[in-house]
Amino acid sequence: MLNGRTYSRTVDNDYLVINGSSTENNGAFLRLHGKNYDDTPYAGTVLIRAKDNSNVFDLLLKPDGTATWGNKNLAMQEDVVPRSGGYTLRGEYLGRTDNNRNFDICGGNLVSSSATLSLHGGERSQNPGNFYLHARTANADKVIVGYPNGTLTWNGQAMQTTSDQRLKQQITEIDDKLLDAWKDVELSQFKYNDAVNQKGTKARLHTGYVVQQIDEACKSHNVDISDYGLYCHEDYPEETEEVEVTQDDGTTKKETRVIRESSEHYSLRYTEVYAVECAYLRREVSRLKQQNENFEQRLKMLEQSVK
């Protein structure tokens, strides 16, 4: 129970339901269908229902790309003008541009002056796989762009990171022990496995760090890299589902099928790694300056002694 509202998954019908009241008979609810039930083709369908004792309207999003509101097709968006015969959602546009195969949700009746979400499809789309979140008025336009290569930008620049002193504590200089270990950390060039699998010899070279190599360098200096927030580690458990398999004698039985193998991987917080790299370089430069000053003093002393 979530604050008195039902949140459940019915095993027999294999769908997840989040309900706005204690029953599905009254109250708005969301239902995510895993497979067909009651001889009705609902597999993969999203059902959002607005319902009270006397009225009910369903928003259906189907795997075939169609969407209906109250049994009528939703309007498709071409520029900002919806085609006739469909519905708009209370002055907001929910549509898919046929020319470029992008899916757009607009917060008002003008794309040029409204918050919008745009999901770019493939084939004819100019930016396949990208998503755009626009905060837009007549005088300003700021956008978050997500790219399939993992890049995320805000208004064409790198995303900002919170750095207010009032949100931090135990602020000190970066440990010398970490900087001592960092001199053994290598910058590398490499190719990604998935890029090689897809592009072969045309896969491009990338530059950066390798988490395991950083870990080895730190261990050699008795530094526990897990004490620092430089990296993240994700575990993905095995995912399975039960399926009915027809046997040679015509009978069926349930078998467990693996949907995704268990896996784990590491990632880096590059902004923090760069900070350590800069701190190490600063320290080395400072030490070289001090050595140079010492040499200059010794040279002066030698020159004076010769005179």
Summary of the structure (lengths in Angstrom):
residues: 307
radius of gyration: 29.4
end to end distance: 91.6
largest distance: 109.7
contacts: 698
relative contact order: 0.05
helix: 23%
strand: 36%
